[in-house]
Amino acid sequence: MAELTGLAGKTAIVTGGADSIGAAVSRALHSAGVNTVIAARSADKGEALATELGEGAMYHRTDIGQDDDLDNLVAATVEAFGGIDFVVTVACVYDDAGAQTSREQWHNTFNVNVTGGALLVQKALPWLQQSSGAAVVNFGSISARVAQADRWSYPVSKAAIHQLSRNQALDLARFKIRVNTVSAGITWSVPVAGLMQGNRALADEVVSQYQPLGRLAEAEEVADAVIFLCSDNASFITGIDLPVDGGYSALGPEASVSCMQVMGMAAEAAK
Ligand SMILES: NC(=O)c1ccc[n+]([C@@H]2O[C@H](COP(=O)([O-])OP(=O)(O)OC[C@H]3O[C@@H](n4cnc5c(N)ncnc54)[C@H](O)[C@@H]3O)[C@@H](O)[C@H]2O)c1
């Protein structure tokens, strides 16, 4: 990708930054010269990734559902690196049972997917305000805009993130803090690999019906969008959603079936 500016020497917090897409975001930011704080619950994975990345990377044990953890995360980041320039809210739960989703699952989903990230931005705000070139990237989803069978709490939480991001973009513009969302398509990640029992070729085949580019996204492709939105190359972009979905969001109900051809064949058959 073309060289991005405005990243080196800055500091980012990445929630859920130890796994899958979050780990790719942590790696991409760090390789662009950003001090990267991996805010995750799993100490094993978080510490291993911080050690792998080396200087300028730090793991901080964080449950984003806990206010104390968020306070400690902000304090530890500022103590280590002197400020905060970017907040990337990747952490999520897929705690969804469709029509059977319990009140507890609804609360857990919103607490992690929406409230945790919103409160982290609130707590980081005094530091973001002091940055020249601050940005927030929230993780939306392709699932936020269309109905997907048997999913209630997760896509609704993601739709809430899109609205939250628009409101944050408006309110934080006065501080020159930009806020955008990235909407990943179906991406090779821990949950998707789990569903597909590790069968990448089969996953690509299944997903090619929904993603016209014919495969899953790579976590690194999603991470590239995040670092672009953090960089000065996106200096006049705020309040948008950037889909990284191989064309998923361009499809209508006919998917890639040629409607004209199908209607023509039906008319022929009816003769
Ligand atoms: N994988 C996909 O196909 C896909 C598609 C669209 C959007 N997304 C979005 O991308 C992001 C990453 O998804 P993923 O598939 O890599 O998921 P993942 O399950 O691999 O990663 C989510 C991370 O969030 C962490 N997490 C959960 N609860 C937490 C808490 N209370 N505190 C701190 N961390 C917590 C998990 O431990 C995990 O590391 C999510 O926001 C998801 O909605 C993913």
The ligand as an ORCA input file, in Angstrom:
! r2SCAN-3c Opt
* xyz 0 1
  N     -14.761    -12.411     11.540
  C     -15.638    -11.868     10.720
  O     -16.008    -12.471      9.698
  C     -16.203    -10.494     11.009
  C     -17.120     -9.958     10.106
  C     -17.633     -8.681     10.333
  C     -17.202     -7.966     11.437
  N     -16.325     -8.511     12.302
  C     -15.917     -7.707     13.457
  O     -14.519     -7.729     13.574
  C     -14.157     -7.656     14.934
  C     -13.224     -8.823     15.269
  O     -13.931    -10.025     15.060
  P     -13.225    -11.443     15.029
  O     -14.027    -12.279     14.137
  O     -11.751    -11.273     14.818
  O     -13.555    -11.955     16.493
  P     -12.711    -12.666     17.623
  O     -13.719    -13.390     18.463
  O     -11.578    -13.452     17.083
  O     -12.126    -11.408     18.381
  C     -12.875    -10.671     19.275
  C     -11.994    -10.389     20.454
  O     -12.727     -9.644     21.428
  C     -12.330    -10.132     22.695
  N     -13.284     -9.803     23.735
  C     -14.538    -10.287     23.912
  N     -15.067     -9.776     25.027
  C     -14.151     -8.938     25.559
  C     -14.101     -8.136     26.715
  N     -15.127     -8.090     27.580
  N     -12.999     -7.397     26.954
  C     -11.944     -7.447     26.092
  N     -11.919     -8.209     24.987
  C     -13.013     -8.945     24.739
  C     -12.214    -11.637     22.492
  O     -11.475    -12.232     23.535
  C     -11.517    -11.678     21.154
  O     -10.114    -11.602     21.330
  C     -15.453     -7.680     15.738
  O     -15.793     -6.371     16.117
  C     -16.461     -8.245     14.766
  O     -17.769     -7.780     15.023
  C     -15.809     -9.765     12.124
*
